[in-house]
Amino acid sequence: IPFLQSLRKHPNIKYITTYLDGLAVGMADGYARSSGNVGIVNLHATQGTLNAYGFIRAALRDESPIVIISGVPSLSYELVEPTHFVYGLTNILRNVTKWAWQIKSPEQTEQALNRAIKIAKTPPFGPTFIGIPQDVQVQSCKDGAYSLHQSNNAKMQASPEQIKKLSEIM
């Protein structure tokens, strides 16, 4: 919800909703293939991510550069394990992505997004995954918490402006 609410601040980003998370991954995959850009998809936490697993696997097989951003259960749930909780969801996604990371604090958002895009666009192309715990999503990020590393190869990463916009949304 915080991610979607922050999109109002960025009317230039078109957020397309679907009824199925697998379809959303398929749309991001199609966008990446047809445009040559990285496709970015936001999935529902555990159920949606697992529903899209086959589509994510296909994107890996077909070397499609997509970044998957998904909510994951709060860090505090690790001992409680509510019914919707799948322990180690990020680890499960490592089997079908080039790179998977679970953010532990809001300050990691920009760096994780930058790395996910860079890895997705590095041949062989393929999907990457960022899991954001529910309790981290509602925390605020300190200004200037991360100084964006500049690469000499602009084709391998999003521009600093794109990273900043996406991290503000998250």
DSSP file with accessible surface (Angstrom, degrees, kcal/mol):
  #  RESIDUE AA STRUCTURE BP1 BP2  ACC     N-H-->O    O-->H-N    N-H-->O    O-->H-N    TCO  KAPPA ALPHA  PHI   PSI    X-CA   Y-CA   Z-CA
    1    1 A I     >        0   0  128      0, 0.0     4,-2.7     0, 0.0     5,-0.2   0.000 360.0 360.0 360.0 -45.9    0.0    0.0    0.0
    2    2 A P  H  >  +     0   0   35      0, 0.0     4,-2.1     0, 0.0     5,-0.1   0.912 360.0  52.8 -58.2 -37.5    2.7    2.6    0.8
    3    3 A F  H  > S+     0   0   26      1,-0.2     4,-0.8     2,-0.2     0, 0.0   0.946 112.0  43.7 -60.3 -48.8    4.3    1.8   -2.6
    4    4 A L  H >4 S+     0   0   72      1,-0.2     3,-0.7     2,-0.2     4,-0.5   0.894 111.4  54.0 -66.8 -38.9    1.0    2.5   -4.4
    5    5 A Q  H >< S+     0   0  104     -4,-2.7     3,-1.2     1,-0.2     4,-0.2   0.894 105.1  54.5 -63.1 -36.4    0.2    5.6   -2.4
    6    6 A S  H >< S+     0   0   12     -4,-2.1     3,-1.5   163,-0.3    -1,-0.2   0.713  89.4  76.8 -73.8 -16.6    3.6    7.1   -3.3
    7    7 A L  G X< S+     0   0   21     -4,-0.8     3,-2.1    -3,-0.7    -1,-0.3   0.784  79.4  72.5 -62.7 -24.9    2.9    6.7   -7.0
    8    8 A R  G <  S+     0   0  197     -3,-1.2    -1,-0.3    -4,-0.5    -2,-0.2   0.797  90.5  58.9 -59.6 -27.0    0.5    9.7   -6.8
    9    9 A K  G <  S+     0   0  165     -3,-1.5    -1,-0.3     1,-0.2    -2,-0.2   0.574 106.3  51.1 -76.1 -10.6    3.7   11.8   -6.5
   10   10 A H    X   +     0   0   17     -3,-2.1     3,-2.0    -4,-0.2    -1,-0.2  -0.635  58.2 167.6-130.2  74.7    4.9   10.5   -9.9
   11   11 A P  T 3  S+     0   0  122      0, 0.0    -1,-0.1     0, 0.0    -2,-0.1   0.701  73.7  69.9 -65.5 -14.6    2.2   10.9  -12.5
   12   12 A N  T 3  S+     0   0  105      2,-0.1     2,-0.6     1,-0.0    -2,-0.0   0.633  83.6  81.7 -77.9 -11.5    4.7   10.1  -15.3
   13   13 A I  S <  S-     0   0   55     -3,-2.0     2,-0.7    -6,-0.2    -3,-0.1  -0.849  75.5-147.0 -96.0 120.7    5.0    6.5  -14.1
   14   14 A K        -     0   0  176     -2,-0.6     2,-0.6     2,-0.0    -2,-0.1  -0.782   9.5-161.3 -91.5 118.1    2.1    4.4  -15.5
   15   15 A Y        -     0   0   87     -2,-0.7     2,-0.5   -11,-0.0    -2,-0.0  -0.883   5.6-163.5-101.5 119.2    1.1    1.7  -13.1
   16   16 A I        -     0   0  101     -2,-0.6     2,-0.3     8,-0.0    -2,-0.0  -0.906   5.6-152.3-107.3 124.8   -0.9   -1.1  -14.8
   17   17 A T        -     0   0  115     -2,-0.5     2,-0.3     2,-0.0     3,-0.0  -0.672  12.1-174.4 -96.3 151.5   -3.0   -3.4  -12.6
   18   18 A T        -     0   0   43     -2,-0.3     3,-0.1     1,-0.1     6,-0.0  -0.903  32.5-125.7-133.9 165.8   -3.9   -7.0  -13.5
   19   19 A Y  S    S+     0   0  230     -2,-0.3     2,-0.4     1,-0.1     3,-0.1   0.699  96.0  45.9 -83.4 -21.7   -6.0   -9.6  -11.8
   20   20 A L     >  -     0   0  101      1,-0.1     4,-1.7    32,-0.0    -1,-0.1  -0.980  69.0-144.1-128.2 136.3   -3.3  -12.2  -11.7
   21   21 A D  H  > S+     0   0   37     -2,-0.4     4,-2.1     1,-0.2     5,-0.2   0.862 103.2  57.4 -66.0 -35.2    0.4  -11.8  -10.6
   22   22 A G  H  > S+     0   0    1      1,-0.2     4,-2.4     2,-0.2    -1,-0.2   0.909 105.3  51.1 -60.9 -40.4    1.6  -14.3  -13.3
   23   23 A L  H  > S+     0   0   89      2,-0.2     4,-2.5     1,-0.2    -1,-0.2   0.896 106.3  55.0 -63.1 -38.7    0.0  -12.1  -15.9
   24   24 A A  H  X S+     0   0   16     -4,-1.7     4,-2.3     2,-0.2    -1,-0.2   0.919 108.8  47.4 -61.7 -42.4    1.8   -9.1  -14.5
   25   25 A V  H  X S+     0   0    0     -4,-2.1     4,-2.8     2,-0.2    -1,-0.2   0.926 110.8  52.5 -64.5 -41.5    5.1  -10.9  -14.8
   26   26 A G  H  X S+     0   0   28     -4,-2.4     4,-2.7     1,-0.2    -2,-0.2   0.890 109.5  49.2 -60.1 -39.3    4.2  -11.8  -18.4
   27   27 A M  H  X S+     0   0   79     -4,-2.5     4,-2.6     2,-0.2    -1,-0.2   0.917 111.9  47.5 -67.4 -42.0    3.4   -8.2  -19.2
   28   28 A A  H  X S+     0   0    9     -4,-2.3     4,-2.6     2,-0.2    -2,-0.2   0.909 112.6  50.7 -64.3 -39.4    6.7   -7.0  -17.7
   29   29 A D  H  X S+     0   0   16     -4,-2.8     4,-2.6     2,-0.2    -2,-0.2   0.944 111.3  47.4 -62.2 -47.9    8.5   -9.8  -19.7
   30   30 A G  H  X S+     0   0   34     -4,-2.7     4,-2.5     1,-0.2     5,-0.2   0.901 111.5  50.9 -61.9 -40.6    6.7   -8.7  -22.9
   31   31 A Y  H  X S+     0   0  113     -4,-2.6     4,-2.5     2,-0.2     6,-0.4   0.939 110.7  48.9 -61.4 -46.6    7.6   -5.1  -22.3
   32   32 A A  H  X S+     0   0    2     -4,-2.6     4,-2.0     1,-0.2    -2,-0.2   0.926 113.9  46.0 -61.3 -43.4   11.3   -5.9  -21.7
   33   33 A R  H  < S+     0   0  130     -4,-2.6    -1,-0.2     1,-0.2    -2,-0.2   0.895 118.2  40.9 -67.6 -40.9   11.4   -8.0  -24.9
   34   34 A S  H  < S+     0   0  100     -4,-2.5    -1,-0.2    -5,-0.2    -2,-0.2   0.809 125.2  33.4 -80.9 -27.9    9.7   -5.5  -27.1
   35   35 A S  H  < S-     0   0   47     -4,-2.5    -2,-0.2    -5,-0.2    -3,-0.2   0.691  92.9-129.5-100.7 -23.2   11.3   -2.3  -25.8
   36   36 A G  S  < S+     0   0   40     -4,-2.0     2,-0.2    -5,-0.4    -4,-0.1   0.493  74.0 112.3  81.4   2.3   14.8   -3.5  -24.9
   37   37 A N  S    S-     0   0   86     -6,-0.4    -1,-0.3    -5,-0.1     2,-0.3  -0.580  80.3 -87.4 -99.3 169.0   14.3   -1.9  -21.5
   38   38 A V        -     0   0   26     -2,-0.2     2,-0.4    -3,-0.1    28,-0.2  -0.594  38.9-138.8 -75.4 131.7   14.0   -3.5  -18.1
   39   39 A G  E     -a   66   0A   0     26,-2.2    28,-3.0    -2,-0.3     2,-0.5  -0.759  15.9-157.5 -87.8 137.6   10.5   -4.5  -17.2
   40   40 A I  E     -a   67   0A  69     -2,-0.4     2,-0.4    26,-0.2    28,-0.2  -0.973  11.1-177.2-120.7 131.7    9.5   -3.8  -13.6
   41   41 A V  E     -a   68   0A   9     26,-2.6    28,-3.2    -2,-0.5     2,-0.5  -0.981  16.9-151.7-131.9 139.3    6.7   -5.6  -11.9
   42   42 A N  E     -a   69   0A  43     -2,-0.4     2,-0.3    26,-0.2    28,-0.2  -0.959  22.5-168.3-110.3 118.9    5.2   -5.3   -8.4
   43   43 A L  E     -a   70   0A   5     26,-2.8    28,-1.2    -2,-0.5     6,-0.1  -0.760  26.7-103.7-108.3 155.9    3.7   -8.5   -7.0
   44   44 A H      > -     0   0  114     -2,-0.3     5,-0.8    26,-0.2    -1,-0.1  -0.357  53.6 -93.7 -66.4 155.8    1.5   -9.2   -4.0
   45   45 A A  T  >5S-     0   0   22      3,-0.2     4,-2.4     2,-0.1     5,-0.3   0.723  83.9 -22.6 -50.8-132.4    3.4  -10.8   -1.2
   46   46 A T  H  >5S+     0   0    4      1,-0.2     4,-2.6     2,-0.2     5,-0.3   0.911 136.4  44.8 -54.0 -55.6    3.7  -14.6   -0.7
   47   47 A Q  H  >5S+     0   0   96      1,-0.2     4,-2.2     2,-0.2    -1,-0.2   0.915 116.8  44.7 -61.9 -45.1    0.6  -15.8   -2.7
   48   48 A G  H  >5S+     0   0    3      2,-0.2     4,-1.7     1,-0.2    -1,-0.2   0.906 113.3  50.0 -67.6 -40.1    1.1  -13.6   -5.7
   49   49 A T  H  <<S+     0   0    0     -4,-2.4     4,-0.4    -5,-0.8    -2,-0.2   0.933 113.1  45.6 -65.9 -44.0    4.8  -14.2   -5.9
   50   50 A L  H >< S+     0   0   68     -4,-2.6     3,-1.0    -5,-0.3     4,-0.3   0.881 109.5  56.2 -67.3 -34.2    4.3  -18.0   -5.8
   51   51 A N  H 3< S+     0   0   88     -4,-2.2     3,-0.4    -5,-0.3    -1,-0.2   0.858 110.4  45.4 -61.8 -34.3    1.5  -17.7   -8.3
   52   52 A A  T >X S+     0   0    0     -4,-1.7     4,-2.2     1,-0.2     3,-0.6   0.452  81.9 105.5 -89.3   0.2    3.9  -16.0  -10.7
   53   53 A Y  H <> S+     0   0   72     -3,-1.0     4,-2.5    -4,-0.4    -1,-0.2   0.866  78.4  50.1 -52.5 -45.8    6.7  -18.5  -10.1
   54   54 A G  H 3> S+     0   0   50     -3,-0.4     4,-2.1    -4,-0.3    -1,-0.3   0.887 111.1  49.3 -62.6 -38.0    6.3  -20.3  -13.5
   55   55 A F  H <> S+     0   0  103     -3,-0.6     4,-1.9    -4,-0.2    -1,-0.2   0.866 110.3  50.9 -69.1 -36.3    6.3  -17.0  -15.4
   56   56 A I  H  X S+     0   0    0     -4,-2.2     4,-2.0     2,-0.2    -2,-0.2   0.919 109.1  51.7 -66.0 -41.8    9.4  -15.9  -13.5
   57   57 A R  H  X S+     0   0  117     -4,-2.5     4,-2.7    -5,-0.2    -2,-0.2   0.907 108.4  51.3 -60.5 -41.2   11.1  -19.2  -14.5
   58   58 A A  H  X S+     0   0   23     -4,-2.1     4,-2.7     1,-0.2    -1,-0.2   0.900 107.3  53.0 -64.3 -38.4   10.2  -18.6  -18.1
   59   59 A A  H  <>S+     0   0    0     -4,-1.9     5,-2.9     2,-0.2     4,-0.2   0.887 110.5  47.9 -64.5 -36.8   11.7  -15.1  -18.0
   60   60 A L  H ><5S+     0   0   48     -4,-2.0     3,-1.3    36,-0.2    -2,-0.2   0.951 112.5  48.3 -66.2 -47.7   14.9  -16.7  -16.7
   61   61 A R  H 3<5S+     0   0  150     -4,-2.7    -2,-0.2     1,-0.3    -1,-0.2   0.903 117.0  42.2 -58.7 -40.8   14.9  -19.4  -19.3
   62   62 A D  T 3<5S-     0   0   65     -4,-2.7    -1,-0.3    -5,-0.2    -2,-0.2   0.341 110.6-121.3 -92.3   6.1   14.3  -16.8  -22.1
   63   63 A E  T < 5 +     0   0  105     -3,-1.3    62,-0.3    -4,-0.2    63,-0.3   0.913  48.7 168.5  56.4  50.9   16.8  -14.3  -20.6
   64   64 A S      < -     0   0    1     -5,-2.9     2,-1.2    61,-0.2    -1,-0.2  -0.835  34.9-130.2 -97.6 125.1   14.3  -11.5  -20.2
   65   65 A P        +     0   0    9      0, 0.0   -26,-2.2     0, 0.0     2,-0.3  -0.581  48.0 146.8 -80.4  97.2   15.5   -8.5  -18.1
   66   66 A I  E     -a   39   0A   0     -2,-1.2    62,-2.1   -28,-0.2     2,-0.5  -0.961  39.4-144.6-129.2 149.8   12.8   -7.9  -15.5
   67   67 A V  E     -ab  40 128A   0    -28,-3.0   -26,-2.6    -2,-0.3     2,-0.6  -0.971  15.4-156.8-112.2 123.1   12.9   -6.7  -11.9
   68   68 A I  E     -ab  41 129A   0     60,-2.8    62,-3.0    -2,-0.5     2,-0.5  -0.896   7.9-171.5-103.1 123.0   10.4   -8.2   -9.6
   69   69 A I  E     +ab  42 130A   4    -28,-3.2   -26,-2.8    -2,-0.6     2,-0.4  -0.970  15.0 169.0-114.4 126.9    9.4   -6.2   -6.5
   70   70 A S  E     -ab  43 131A   1     60,-2.4    62,-2.9    -2,-0.5     2,-0.2  -0.995  35.3-118.9-140.2 145.2    7.3   -7.9   -4.0
   71   71 A G  E     - b   0 132A  12    -28,-1.2   -22,-0.2    -2,-0.4     3,-0.0  -0.504  31.7-167.6 -71.4 147.6    6.1   -7.5   -0.5
   72   72 A V  E     - b   0 133A   5     60,-1.8    62,-1.8    -2,-0.2     3,-0.1  -0.933  35.0 -77.8-131.0 159.2    7.1  -10.2    1.9
   73   73 A P        -     0   0   12      0, 0.0     5,-0.1     0, 0.0    -1,-0.0  -0.175  63.2 -82.9 -56.4 152.5    5.9  -10.8    5.4
   74   74 A S    >   -     0   0   11     59,-0.2     3,-1.9     1,-0.1     4,-0.2  -0.125  34.5-117.2 -54.2 148.8    7.2   -8.6    8.2
   75   75 A L  G >  S+     0   0   50      1,-0.3     3,-1.4     2,-0.2     4,-0.2   0.837 114.2  64.1 -58.1 -30.4   10.5   -9.4    9.8
   76   76 A S  G >  S+     0   0   83      1,-0.3     3,-0.6     2,-0.1     4,-0.5   0.651  88.5  70.5 -70.9 -13.0    8.7  -10.0   13.1
   77   77 A Y  G <>  +     0   0   65     -3,-1.9     4,-3.0     1,-0.2    -1,-0.3   0.580  68.9  93.4 -79.7  -9.7    6.8  -12.9   11.6
   78   78 A E  G <4 S+     0   0   88     -3,-1.4    -1,-0.2    -4,-0.2    -2,-0.1   0.853  95.9  33.4 -56.8 -34.4    9.8  -15.2   11.4
   79   79 A L  T <4 S+     0   0  170     -3,-0.6    -1,-0.2    -4,-0.2    -2,-0.2   0.769 122.7  46.4 -89.7 -26.5    9.0  -16.7   14.8
   80   80 A V  T  4 S-     0   0  106     -4,-0.5    -2,-0.2     2,-0.0    -3,-0.1   0.874  80.8-164.4 -84.5 -39.7    5.2  -16.5   14.6
   81   81 A E     <  -     0   0  116     -4,-3.0    -3,-0.1     3,-0.0    -4,-0.0   0.972  10.7-154.5  50.4  70.9    4.7  -17.9   11.0
   82   82 A P    >   -     0   0   35      0, 0.0     3,-2.1     0, 0.0    -1,-0.0  -0.162  33.8 -92.2 -64.6 169.9    1.1  -16.8   10.3
   83   83 A T  T 3  S+     0   0  153      1,-0.3    -2,-0.0     3,-0.0     0, 0.0   0.767 125.7  50.6 -61.0 -27.5   -0.8  -18.9    7.8
   84   84 A H  T 3  S+     0   0   61      2,-0.0     2,-0.3   -38,-0.0    -1,-0.3   0.442  90.1 107.9 -89.3   5.0    0.1  -16.7    4.8
   85   85 A F    <   -     0   0   29     -3,-2.1     2,-0.5   -39,-0.1   -13,-0.0  -0.629  45.7-172.8 -90.2 132.9    3.8  -16.9    5.7
   86   86 A V    >   -     0   0   46     -2,-0.3     3,-1.1     0, 0.0     2,-0.2  -0.972  27.8-131.0-120.0 111.3    6.3  -18.9    3.6
   87   87 A Y  T 3  S+     0   0  152     -2,-0.5    -9,-0.0     1,-0.2    -2,-0.0  -0.427  87.6  13.2 -64.3 130.4    9.7  -18.9    5.4
   88   88 A G  T 3> S+     0   0   20     -2,-0.2     4,-2.2     3,-0.1    -1,-0.2   0.810  70.7 158.2  78.9  31.0   12.5  -18.0    3.1
   89   89 A L  H <> S+     0   0    4     -3,-1.1     4,-1.9     1,-0.2     5,-0.2   0.908  76.2  52.6 -55.0 -41.5   10.4  -16.7    0.1
   90   90 A T  H  > S+     0   0    6      1,-0.2     4,-0.9     2,-0.2    -1,-0.2   0.913 108.2  51.0 -62.7 -39.6   13.5  -14.7   -1.1
   91   91 A N  H >4 S+     0   0   95      1,-0.2     3,-0.5     2,-0.2     4,-0.4   0.879 106.2  54.8 -64.8 -37.2   15.6  -17.9   -1.0
   92   92 A I  H >< S+     0   0   53     -4,-2.2     3,-1.3     1,-0.2     4,-0.2   0.910 105.4  53.5 -61.1 -39.7   12.9  -19.8   -3.0
   93   93 A L  H >< S+     0   0    0     -4,-1.9     3,-1.5     1,-0.3     4,-0.4   0.712  90.2  76.1 -70.9 -18.9   13.1  -17.1   -5.7
   94   94 A R  T << S+     0   0  109     -4,-0.9     3,-0.5    -3,-0.5    -1,-0.3   0.769  86.7  63.7 -62.8 -23.1   16.9  -17.5   -6.0
   95   95 A N  T <  S+     0   0  120     -3,-1.3    -1,-0.3    -4,-0.4    -2,-0.2   0.698 114.0  29.6 -72.1 -20.8   16.2  -20.7   -8.0
   96   96 A V  S <  S+     0   0    4     -3,-1.5     2,-0.3    -4,-0.2   -36,-0.2   0.152 114.1  63.8-127.9  17.5   14.5  -18.8  -10.8
   97   97 A T  S    S-     0   0   12     -3,-0.5    31,-0.2    -4,-0.4     3,-0.1  -0.929  74.3-127.0-134.8 162.9   16.2  -15.4  -10.8
   98   98 A K  S    S+     0   0   71     29,-3.2     2,-0.3    -2,-0.3    30,-0.2   0.777  98.5   4.7 -75.6 -28.2   19.8  -14.2  -11.4
   99   99 A W  E     -c  128   0A  35     28,-0.6    30,-2.4    -6,-0.1     2,-0.4  -0.969  63.7-171.8-158.0 138.2   19.7  -12.4   -8.0
  100  100 A A  E     +c  129   0A   1     -2,-0.3     2,-0.3    28,-0.2    30,-0.2  -0.999  10.0 174.5-137.7 136.6   17.3  -12.1   -5.1
  101  101 A W  E     -c  130   0A  85     28,-2.1    30,-2.9    -2,-0.4     2,-0.6  -0.999  22.6-147.5-143.4 140.2   17.5   -9.8   -2.1
  102  102 A Q  E     -c  131   0A  34     -2,-0.3    30,-0.2    28,-0.2     2,-0.2  -0.952  26.8-130.6-108.2 120.2   15.3   -9.0    0.9
  103  103 A I        -     0   0    0     28,-2.6    33,-0.1    -2,-0.6     6,-0.0  -0.464  19.2-171.3 -68.1 137.1   15.7   -5.4    2.0
  104  104 A K  S    S+     0   0  110      1,-0.3    -1,-0.1    -2,-0.2   -29,-0.1   0.609  70.6  14.3-104.4 -17.6   16.2   -5.1    5.8
  105  105 A S  S >  S-     0   0   33      1,-0.1     3,-1.8    34,-0.0     4,-0.3  -0.984  77.8-110.1-152.8 156.4   15.9   -1.3    6.0
  106  106 A P  G >  S+     0   0   11      0, 0.0     3,-1.6     0, 0.0     4,-0.4   0.815 112.4  69.2 -60.6 -26.8   14.5    1.5    3.9
  107  107 A E  G 3  S+     0   0   50      1,-0.3     4,-0.4    33,-0.2     3,-0.2   0.718  93.1  58.5 -66.1 -18.1   18.0    2.8    3.4
  108  108 A Q  G <> S+     0   0   50     -3,-1.8     4,-2.8     1,-0.2    -1,-0.3   0.597  82.7  88.8 -84.0  -9.9   18.8   -0.3    1.3
  109  109 A T  H <> S+     0   0   15     -3,-1.6     4,-2.6    -4,-0.3     5,-0.2   0.922  87.6  43.0 -58.3 -52.6   16.1    0.4   -1.3
  110  110 A E  H  > S+     0   0   37     -4,-0.4     4,-2.4     1,-0.2    -1,-0.2   0.926 117.2  46.2 -63.9 -44.6   18.0    2.6   -3.7
  111  111 A Q  H  > S+     0   0   99     -4,-0.4     4,-2.5     2,-0.2    -1,-0.2   0.916 113.6  49.1 -65.1 -42.3   21.1    0.4   -3.7
  112  112 A A  H  X S+     0   0    6     -4,-2.8     4,-2.8     2,-0.2    -2,-0.2   0.916 111.9  48.7 -64.3 -42.0   19.1   -2.8   -4.1
  113  113 A L  H  X S+     0   0    0     -4,-2.6     4,-2.4    -5,-0.3     5,-0.2   0.929 111.3  49.9 -64.6 -43.1   17.1   -1.4   -7.0
  114  114 A N  H  X S+     0   0   10     -4,-2.4     4,-2.4    -5,-0.2    -2,-0.2   0.940 114.0  45.1 -59.5 -46.5   20.2   -0.2   -8.7
  115  115 A R  H  X S+     0   0  130     -4,-2.5     4,-2.8     1,-0.2     5,-0.3   0.911 110.9  53.1 -66.5 -41.2   21.8   -3.6   -8.3
  116  116 A A  H  X S+     0   0    0     -4,-2.8     4,-2.3     1,-0.2    -1,-0.2   0.921 112.0  45.2 -60.7 -42.9   18.7   -5.4   -9.4
  117  117 A I  H  X S+     0   0    7     -4,-2.4     4,-2.0     2,-0.2    -1,-0.2   0.932 113.3  49.9 -66.7 -44.8   18.5   -3.4  -12.6
  118  118 A K  H  < S+     0   0   76     -4,-2.4     4,-0.4    -5,-0.2    -2,-0.2   0.932 113.5  45.0 -61.0 -45.8   22.2   -3.7  -13.4
  119  119 A I  H >< S+     0   0   34     -4,-2.8     3,-1.1     1,-0.2    -1,-0.2   0.912 111.0  53.4 -66.6 -41.2   22.2   -7.5  -12.9
  120  120 A A  H 3< S+     0   0    0     -4,-2.3     6,-1.3    -5,-0.3    -1,-0.2   0.872 113.1  44.8 -60.3 -35.3   19.0   -7.9  -15.0
  121  121 A K  T 3< S+     0   0   40     -4,-2.0    -1,-0.2    35,-0.3    -2,-0.2   0.408  91.2  98.1 -91.5   1.1   20.6   -6.0  -17.8
  122  122 A T  S <  S-     0   0   49     -3,-1.1    34,-0.0    -4,-0.4    -4,-0.0  -0.803  89.2 -75.7 -90.6 123.8   23.9   -7.8  -17.7
  123  123 A P  S    S+     0   0   83      0, 0.0     2,-0.1     0, 0.0    -2,-0.1  -0.337 124.3  48.0 -60.1 142.6   24.2  -10.6  -20.3
  124  124 A P  S    S-     0   0   78      0, 0.0    -2,-0.2     0, 0.0   -61,-0.1   0.505  99.1-145.1 -69.4 133.5   22.9  -13.1  -20.0
  125  125 A F        +     0   0   73    -62,-0.3   -61,-0.2    -4,-0.2    -4,-0.2  -0.134  34.2 141.0 -60.4 162.8   19.8  -11.1  -19.2
  126  126 A G        -     0   0    0     -6,-1.3   -66,-0.2   -63,-0.3   -60,-0.2  -0.953  47.3 -62.8 171.5 171.0   17.3  -12.4  -16.7
  127  127 A P        -     0   0    0      0, 0.0   -29,-3.2     0, 0.0   -28,-0.6  -0.370  37.3-166.4 -75.4 150.0   14.9  -11.6  -13.8
  128  128 A T  E     -bc  67  99A   0    -62,-2.1   -60,-2.8   -31,-0.2     2,-0.4  -0.895   9.8-142.6-127.6 162.2   16.0  -10.3  -10.4
  129  129 A F  E     -bc  68 100A   0    -30,-2.4   -28,-2.1    -2,-0.3     2,-0.5  -0.989  13.4-173.1-135.1 134.4   13.9  -10.1   -7.2
  130  130 A I  E     -bc  69 101A   0    -62,-3.0   -60,-2.4    -2,-0.4     2,-0.5  -0.990  11.5-162.0-123.8 119.3   13.6   -7.6   -4.4
  131  131 A G  E     -bc  70 102A   0    -30,-2.9   -28,-2.6    -2,-0.5   -60,-0.2  -0.877   2.4-165.2 -99.6 130.9   11.5   -8.6   -1.4
  132  132 A I  E     -b   71   0A  14    -62,-2.9   -60,-1.8    -2,-0.5   -28,-0.1  -0.943  18.7-131.7-119.5 109.9   10.4   -5.7    0.9
  133  133 A P  E >>  -b   72   0A   0      0, 0.0     4,-2.0     0, 0.0     3,-0.5  -0.258  20.5-118.9 -58.7 146.1    9.0   -6.8    4.3
  134  134 A Q  H 3> S+     0   0   98    -62,-1.8     4,-0.9     1,-0.2   -60,-0.1   0.882 113.6  50.9 -55.0 -42.4    5.7   -5.2    5.3
  135  135 A D  H 34 S+     0   0   42      1,-0.2    -1,-0.2     2,-0.2     4,-0.2   0.838 109.5  50.8 -70.4 -26.3    7.2   -3.5    8.4
  136  136 A V  H X4 S+     0   0    4     -3,-0.5     3,-1.4     1,-0.2    -1,-0.2   0.866 100.6  64.6 -75.7 -33.7   10.1   -2.0    6.3
  137  137 A Q  H 3< S+     0   0   44     -4,-2.0    -1,-0.2     1,-0.3    -2,-0.2   0.807 102.5  47.7 -59.4 -31.3    7.6   -0.7    3.7
  138  138 A V  T 3< S+     0   0  104     -4,-0.9    -1,-0.3    -3,-0.2     2,-0.2   0.481  93.3  96.7 -93.2  -0.7    6.0    1.7    6.3
  139  139 A Q  S <  S-     0   0   98     -3,-1.4     2,-0.3    -4,-0.2   -34,-0.0  -0.534  74.2-120.0 -84.8 155.2    9.3    3.0    7.6
  140  140 A S        -     0   0  110     -2,-0.2     2,-0.4   -33,-0.0   -33,-0.2  -0.678  19.2-130.4 -93.4 149.7   10.8    6.3    6.3
  141  141 A C        -     0   0   66     -2,-0.3     2,-0.2   -35,-0.1     3,-0.1  -0.825  22.3-118.6 -99.9 136.0   14.2    6.6    4.7
  142  142 A K    >   -     0   0  154     -2,-0.4     3,-1.4     1,-0.1     4,-0.2  -0.494  37.5-102.3 -70.4 139.6   16.7    9.1    5.8
  143  143 A D  T 3  S+     0   0  167      1,-0.3    -1,-0.1    -2,-0.2   -36,-0.0  -0.367 104.8  11.7 -61.8 137.7   17.7   11.7    3.2
  144  144 A G  T 3  S+     0   0   81      2,-0.1    -1,-0.3     1,-0.1     3,-0.1   0.725  81.0 141.7  69.2  22.4   21.0   10.9    1.6
  145  145 A A    <   +     0   0   47     -3,-1.4     2,-0.4     1,-0.2    -2,-0.1   0.791  69.6  32.3 -69.0 -23.9   21.2    7.5    3.2
  146  146 A Y        -     0   0   45     -4,-0.2     2,-0.7     2,-0.0    -1,-0.2  -0.990  69.8-147.4-138.2 128.0   22.8    6.0    0.1
  147  147 A S        -     0   0  107     -2,-0.4     2,-0.2    -3,-0.1    -2,-0.0  -0.848  33.1-122.0 -93.4 115.4   25.2    7.7   -2.4
  148  148 A L        -     0   0   24     -2,-0.7     2,-0.3     1,-0.1   -37,-0.0  -0.358  20.6-128.3 -64.4 124.5   24.4    6.1   -5.8
  149  149 A H        -     0   0  116     -2,-0.2     2,-0.5     1,-0.0    -1,-0.1  -0.557  21.2-137.4 -72.1 133.7   27.5    4.5   -7.3
  150  150 A Q        -     0   0  106     -2,-0.3     2,-0.3     2,-0.0    -1,-0.0  -0.807  14.5-155.3 -97.4 129.7   28.0    5.7  -10.9
  151  151 A S        -     0   0   29     -2,-0.5     6,-0.1     1,-0.1     3,-0.1  -0.735  18.9-136.8 -99.3 152.1   29.0    3.2  -13.5
  152  152 A N  S    S+     0   0  176     -2,-0.3     2,-0.8     1,-0.2    -1,-0.1   0.631  94.3  71.8 -78.9 -13.2   30.9    4.0  -16.7
  153  153 A N    >   -     0   0   73      1,-0.2     3,-1.7     2,-0.0     4,-0.2  -0.796  59.6-178.6-108.5  94.9   28.5    1.8  -18.6
  154  154 A A  G >  S+     0   0   83     -2,-0.8     3,-1.0     1,-0.3    -1,-0.2   0.742  78.5  65.8 -66.1 -22.6   25.1    3.6  -18.8
  155  155 A K  G 3  S+     0   0  177      1,-0.2    -1,-0.3     3,-0.0    -2,-0.0   0.695  96.4  57.9 -72.6 -15.5   23.6    0.7  -20.8
  156  156 A M  G <  S+     0   0   41     -3,-1.7     2,-0.3     2,-0.1   -35,-0.3   0.441 111.7  28.3 -96.3  -1.7   24.0   -1.6  -17.7
  157  157 A Q  S <  S-     0   0   19     -3,-1.0   -43,-0.1    -4,-0.2     2,-0.1  -0.988  82.8 -96.8-152.6 161.4   22.0    0.5  -15.2
  158  158 A A        -     0   0   12     -2,-0.3    -2,-0.1   -44,-0.2   -40,-0.0  -0.362  53.5 -92.5 -71.8 160.0   19.1    2.9  -14.9
  159  159 A S     >  -     0   0   41      1,-0.1     4,-2.4    -2,-0.1     5,-0.2  -0.344  34.7-110.4 -69.3 157.3   20.0    6.6  -14.8
  160  160 A P  H  > S+     0   0   39      0, 0.0     4,-2.5     0, 0.0     5,-0.2   0.874 120.6  54.8 -56.5 -35.2   20.4    8.1  -11.3
  161  161 A E  H  > S+     0   0  127      2,-0.2     4,-2.4     1,-0.2     5,-0.2   0.912 108.1  47.8 -65.6 -41.5   17.1   10.0  -11.9
  162  162 A Q  H  > S+     0   0  106      2,-0.2     4,-2.4     1,-0.2     5,-0.2   0.924 112.8  48.4 -65.4 -43.0   15.2    6.8  -12.6
  163  163 A I  H  X S+     0   0    0     -4,-2.4     4,-2.7     1,-0.2     5,-0.2   0.927 111.6  49.8 -62.0 -44.4   16.6    5.1   -9.6
  164  164 A K  H  X S+     0   0  110     -4,-2.5     4,-2.3    -5,-0.2    -2,-0.2   0.931 111.1  49.2 -62.1 -44.4   15.8    8.1   -7.4
  165  165 A K  H  X S+     0   0   82     -4,-2.4     4,-1.7     1,-0.2    -1,-0.2   0.938 113.9  45.5 -61.3 -45.6   12.2    8.2   -8.7
  166  166 A L  H  X S+     0   0   28     -4,-2.4     4,-2.0     1,-0.2    -1,-0.2   0.899 112.2  50.6 -67.0 -37.7   11.6    4.5   -8.1
  167  167 A S  H  < S+     0   0   23     -4,-2.7    -1,-0.2     1,-0.2    -2,-0.2   0.869 108.2  53.3 -70.1 -31.9   13.2    4.5   -4.7
  168  168 A E  H  < S+     0   0   91     -4,-2.3    -1,-0.2    -5,-0.2    -2,-0.2   0.887 108.6  50.6 -66.1 -36.5   11.0    7.5   -3.7
  169  169 A I  H  <        0   0    1     -4,-1.7  -163,-0.3     1,-0.2    -2,-0.2   0.908 360.0 360.0 -66.6 -40.7    8.0    5.4   -4.8
  170  170 A M     <        0   0   35     -4,-2.0    -1,-0.2    -5,-0.1    -2,-0.2   0.831 360.0 360.0 -72.8 360.0    9.0    2.5   -2.7
